[in-house]
Amino acid sequence: MRVPLDISYQGLSRSEAIEEIIRHDAAKLEKVCDNLISCRVGLSLDQKSSTSGNEYRLRVEMRVPPGHNLVVTNTPGGKEDNSDLPAMIKSTFKTAHRRLRQQMDKQQGEKKRHPGQEVGGFVTKIYGDEGYGFLRSLDGDEIYFHRNSIVGCRFESLEPGAGVNYTAELGEKGLQASTVQVIQSTAGRSVEEGQDQDDVSPLGWQRQKK
C-alpha cells in the first residue's frame, strides 16, 4: 500500500485487539490490488441509537489507481447486528474485498480491449490493382498502407469505411502504416460520402502509372 493504513476512532477508545483485526483484513485487500494507493478505516460509536443501545459505525475507503474511490459503510439500522464489533468488521471488509475485486476485474477487461481492439482510423481509399491504399486516423491524418501491411485478413477483402488499428511511421512521402488490422468491417460504406477514389492522393503520393 502506497499510503500506510489509516484507522480513526470517534466516540470510543483505541483498541489493539480491534486494530489487529482491521490490519489483518486490510492486508487481504492488497492481494486483490497489489498497487492499492490507500485504505482509510473510520470507526465510530452511535450512542443515540434507540433500537439496541450503543451501535458501531464502520467506513472503509479504498483509493485505487488511476484515481478511483471505493467506499463501503456499515451503519446502525441495517440487517446486521452492529453490537458485535469484530463480526461487523469482518462483514464490512468482506464486502470491501468483493467491491475491490469487481473494480479490478472491470479495469482488467478495459486493458484487454485497449489498445488492440480499439479503432484508430478508417480506410478511405483502396487502389486494388496497385496493391496499396490510404486510411485516415481519428486525428485526421492521411496514412499510406501497402497490401503487405494488412494483418488478419486479405487485402482484396478491404473496403472503404473499415475501422482499423494500425502502427505508423514517418516515411519519405509522409506517414506509412507498417501494420494494419481490421477491427470493424463496414462493407460498401465509405467514410467520405461521395468521394471519388480516383481523385488526387493525399500527402503528395502519386498513383503508379501502368
PyMOL commands that set and color helices and strands:
alter all, ss='L'
color gray80, all
select helices_A, chain A and resi 16-32+85-113+147-149+155-157+202-204
alter helices_A, ss='H'
color red, helices_A
select strands_A, chain A and resi 6-10+38-46+55-64+68-74+121-127+132-137+142-146+150-151+163-171+174-184
alter strands_A, ss='S'
color yellow, strands_A
deselect
rebuild
show_as cartoon
